[in-house]
Amino acid sequence: MKNRFLASTLLGASIIALPACSGGVESEIVEAENYTLDMLTLDGTETLAFDADDRLAPAQQSTIEFWVKADWDDVPDSDPVVLSNAGPEGASYMVAIAPERDGLSVISGEQGEAVPFDFSDGKAHHVALIDLGDPLAVVVDGVVIDEIDMTLQALPSEGFFIGSAYGEDDGFIGTIGGLRIWDVAVSTTNLTKYQRKDVLDPSDPHPDLDYLTALSNFVDQDVILIDR
């Protein structure tokens, strides 16, 4: 599938929309303090699957942030996956919510850690993984809840998946939105300041904008890649 080029630039960078290879999911718009979150509603049977792209691989230091609301009542048999960048050697990164909605699982290659947090309150939470090259900080709603002995590995990818492990396994039930991927360890201060803001707003640009590599546009079921 060929990428769809958009007629716009960001600080000299080309902006490319990576359309989904599969879809059919519903999307909704949620207003949050003058910022429109591109929240995607998933029912556990549908997913967004995108072609593999090197720009989605983790850098030496990187940050992955997103909003998530776990919205199931019956406990599933496996951890519902929020997102994954995965291939034949495993996932460069995979993030899932525990079936009891009492924690977060982070996987990279043969590494895997579970971090406790209560996602059962029916609210959307802002989650960020800040990879400092070991440790990896897990931040929820602006607070570092754990630092785990892990670094995200740039493994071969067969695709980038929203709401599943490999495009069909361990489907997520709930909403996901506001995905941003950075080739830098974004500070918790900036994560908190901009979690409800448009990082592309020229009146208040994010200080790490030169390191932004991808962000979601789930209203159109896209992930936007920035090609520098």
Backbone torsions as a table, in degrees:
resi	resn	phi	psi	omega
1	MET	NA	130.8	180.0
2	LYS	-83.4	142.7	176.4
3	ASN	-70.8	149.9	179.8
4	ARG	-99.5	113.9	-177.2
5	PHE	-81.4	137.0	177.5
6	LEU	-101.7	146.1	-177.8
7	ALA	-84.9	66.2	177.3
8	SER	-156.7	157.2	179.8
9	THR	-133.8	158.9	179.2
10	LEU	-134.6	107.9	179.2
11	LEU	49.7	44.9	178.6
12	GLY	81.8	4.3	-177.8
13	ALA	-103.9	142.7	174.8
14	SER	-79.0	140.3	176.9
15	ILE	-107.7	125.5	-174.5
16	ILE	-122.7	131.9	174.9
17	ALA	-92.2	128.3	178.3
18	LEU	-101.0	98.7	-175.6
19	PRO	-70.6	155.1	179.8
20	ALA	-72.1	142.1	173.8
21	CYS	-77.1	-27.1	176.6
22	SER	-141.4	158.7	-176.4
23	GLY	-164.5	-128.8	-176.5
24	GLY	89.0	2.8	-179.5
25	VAL	-83.8	160.2	178.1
26	GLU	-89.3	148.6	174.8
27	SER	-127.3	153.7	179.9
28	GLU	-141.3	160.6	178.7
29	ILE	-110.4	128.1	179.9
30	VAL	-120.0	124.8	179.1
31	GLU	-84.7	135.1	179.4
32	ALA	-143.6	98.6	176.5
33	GLU	51.9	55.3	176.9
34	ASN	70.8	7.7	176.1
35	TYR	-117.7	131.3	-178.9
36	THR	-90.6	110.8	176.9
37	LEU	-80.6	131.9	-179.7
38	ASP	-87.8	71.0	-174.9
39	MET	-80.0	132.4	-177.4
40	LEU	-109.4	127.0	-179.3
41	THR	-95.7	125.8	-178.5
42	LEU	-122.9	145.5	-176.4
43	ASP	-112.2	9.7	178.9
44	GLY	92.7	-13.5	-179.6
45	THR	-110.9	-8.7	-177.1
46	GLU	-123.3	161.4	-176.2
47	THR	-156.0	165.9	166.9
48	LEU	-108.1	128.9	179.4
49	ALA	-123.0	130.6	-177.4
50	PHE	-122.0	152.6	174.7
51	ASP	-59.3	148.3	174.9
52	ALA	-63.0	146.0	179.2
53	ASP	-152.2	133.6	-177.5
54	ASP	-60.6	-25.7	-178.6
55	ARG	-70.3	-13.9	176.9
56	LEU	-91.6	-4.5	178.5
57	ALA	-74.3	147.8	178.4
58	PRO	-68.7	141.7	175.7
59	ALA	-88.4	-176.8	179.6
60	GLN	-58.2	-39.9	167.4
61	GLN	-127.7	139.4	-175.2
62	SER	-156.7	166.0	177.7
63	THR	-138.3	134.9	173.4
64	ILE	-122.1	123.9	-180.0
65	GLU	-132.3	150.0	-179.8
66	PHE	-165.8	163.6	170.9
67	TRP	-101.2	143.4	-179.8
68	VAL	-147.8	141.3	173.1
69	LYS	-129.8	116.6	177.9
70	ALA	-84.8	122.3	-167.8
71	ASP	-133.1	54.0	174.5
72	TRP	-124.4	153.3	178.3
73	ASP	-104.7	-48.0	178.2
74	ASP	-76.4	130.6	-177.3
75	VAL	-69.1	120.2	179.8
76	PRO	-73.6	167.2	-178.2
77	ASP	-76.7	-20.1	-178.1
78	SER	-140.4	171.9	-179.2
79	ASP	-72.9	116.8	175.9
80	PRO	-63.4	129.7	-172.7
81	VAL	-91.8	129.5	176.9
82	VAL	-78.5	-51.8	179.5
83	LEU	-155.1	157.0	176.7
84	SER	-155.7	145.6	170.8
85	ASN	-121.4	101.1	-162.2
86	ALA	-135.3	155.5	179.5
87	GLY	-154.7	-161.9	-172.9
88	PRO	-65.8	-22.4	179.6
89	GLU	-99.4	11.2	-178.3
90	GLY	109.3	-165.8	-176.0
91	ALA	-99.0	133.7	167.4
92	SER	-60.6	-41.6	172.3
93	TYR	-156.2	140.5	175.3
94	MET	-142.8	131.4	-179.6
95	VAL	-123.2	129.7	-178.4
96	ALA	-138.0	159.3	175.1
97	ILE	-102.5	137.8	179.2
98	ALA	-61.5	147.4	-177.9
99	PRO	-55.1	-35.0	179.4
100	GLU	-82.6	3.5	-179.3
101	ARG	59.0	33.9	-178.7
102	ASP	-116.1	18.7	179.3
103	GLY	179.5	175.5	-176.5
104	LEU	-125.2	135.0	176.2
105	SER	-108.3	134.0	177.7
106	VAL	-122.5	126.5	-177.7
107	ILE	-128.1	137.6	171.1
108	SER	-147.1	114.2	-175.3
109	GLY	60.3	-127.1	178.4
110	GLU	-89.0	-0.7	178.9
111	GLN	-86.9	142.6	176.6
112	GLY	-158.4	135.4	-180.0
113	GLU	-139.3	146.8	175.0
114	ALA	-110.7	133.4	-178.0
115	VAL	-121.5	121.0	-178.7
116	PRO	-67.8	137.4	170.7
117	PHE	-168.5	145.6	-178.1
118	ASP	-89.1	104.6	176.4
119	PHE	-100.8	13.2	-173.7
120	SER	-93.2	8.6	-174.3
121	ASP	-85.9	1.8	178.3
122	GLY	77.3	11.6	-178.7
123	LYS	-108.5	156.3	171.9
124	ALA	-83.0	132.4	-179.9
125	HIS	-118.4	144.2	176.7
126	HIS	-89.7	120.9	-177.3
127	VAL	-116.7	139.1	176.6
128	ALA	-139.7	139.5	169.9
129	LEU	-109.4	120.2	179.0
130	ILE	-111.4	107.8	-177.7
131	ASP	-90.6	111.2	179.3
132	LEU	-96.9	13.5	-176.2
133	GLY	80.0	28.3	-177.6
134	ASP	87.3	103.5	13.8
135	PRO	-86.3	175.7	174.3
136	LEU	-113.9	121.7	-178.9
137	ALA	-88.5	134.7	174.9
138	VAL	-106.9	120.4	-174.8
139	VAL	-119.1	129.5	175.8
140	VAL	-127.0	124.3	179.8
141	ASP	53.9	39.8	174.5
142	GLY	84.0	1.1	-177.6
143	VAL	-115.4	130.4	175.1
144	VAL	-71.6	111.2	-178.3
145	ILE	-94.3	-16.5	177.2
146	ASP	-167.6	154.7	168.9
147	GLU	-123.5	118.0	-173.9
148	ILE	-109.4	149.9	-176.7
149	ASP	-78.9	82.2	-174.2
150	MET	-160.3	151.3	166.9
151	THR	-133.7	144.5	-178.4
152	LEU	-75.0	129.5	-175.9
153	GLN	-97.3	138.4	177.9
154	ALA	-85.7	80.3	-178.7
155	LEU	-90.7	158.2	176.6
156	PRO	-57.2	136.7	-175.9
157	SER	-114.9	142.3	171.7
158	GLU	-104.1	-6.3	179.1
159	GLY	167.5	164.8	177.7
160	PHE	-116.5	125.5	-168.6
161	PHE	-126.1	132.9	175.1
162	ILE	-108.8	118.7	177.1
163	GLY	90.2	13.3	176.7
164	SER	-164.2	169.9	-179.5
165	ALA	-80.3	-50.6	-177.7
166	TYR	-134.3	33.7	179.0
167	GLY	96.3	-12.8	-179.6
168	GLU	-152.4	-20.0	-175.4
169	ASP	-87.8	146.7	171.3
170	ASP	54.4	54.8	-175.4
171	GLY	-62.5	145.1	-178.1
172	PHE	-92.3	143.1	175.5
173	ILE	-120.0	116.5	-178.0
174	GLY	143.5	-150.7	-178.6
175	THR	-126.8	145.7	178.7
176	ILE	-134.7	139.6	178.8
177	GLY	-166.7	177.1	175.2
178	GLY	59.5	34.2	-178.8
179	LEU	-71.6	131.6	173.3
180	ARG	-139.0	138.4	177.3
181	ILE	-123.8	131.0	-175.0
182	TRP	-125.3	144.2	173.2
183	ASP	-93.2	46.8	179.4
184	VAL	-162.2	154.5	174.6
185	ALA	-82.8	97.6	-179.2
186	VAL	-69.6	136.5	-179.6
187	SER	-69.3	152.9	177.5
188	THR	-63.3	-30.1	177.2
189	THR	-61.2	-47.7	-179.4
190	ASN	-72.6	-33.0	175.1
191	LEU	-59.0	-47.0	-178.6
192	THR	-67.1	-42.5	-177.3
193	LYS	-63.8	-38.0	-171.5
194	TYR	-108.0	6.5	-176.8
195	GLN	-65.8	-24.4	177.2
196	ARG	-115.7	26.9	-179.9
197	LYS	-127.3	159.3	173.9
198	ASP	-80.9	111.9	-176.7
199	VAL	-69.7	-13.4	179.5
200	LEU	-94.2	1.0	-178.5
201	ASP	-65.2	116.2	-176.8
202	PRO	-65.5	-18.7	179.4
203	SER	-78.5	-19.0	179.4
204	ASP	-152.4	66.0	-175.8
205	PRO	-68.1	147.9	176.5
206	HIS	-64.8	135.4	-177.1
207	PRO	-65.2	-18.2	179.2
208	ASP	-103.2	21.8	-172.1
209	LEU	-58.5	-30.4	178.8
210	ASP	-64.0	-15.9	-176.6
211	TYR	-107.9	4.8	177.0
212	LEU	-73.4	125.9	-178.6
213	THR	-112.0	-24.3	-178.9
214	ALA	-157.7	147.2	171.7
215	LEU	-150.3	153.1	-174.1
216	SER	-86.2	152.9	169.8
217	ASN	-136.6	67.3	-171.5
218	PHE	-70.5	-14.8	173.2
219	VAL	-59.3	-36.8	176.2
220	ASP	-102.8	10.6	179.4
221	GLN	56.7	42.0	179.4
222	ASP	-118.5	160.0	161.4
223	VAL	-120.1	127.4	-177.0
224	ILE	-91.6	122.6	177.4
225	LEU	-102.5	143.3	179.0
226	ILE	-109.9	115.9	-174.7
227	ASP	-103.4	109.6	-176.6
228	ARG	-96.4	NA	NA
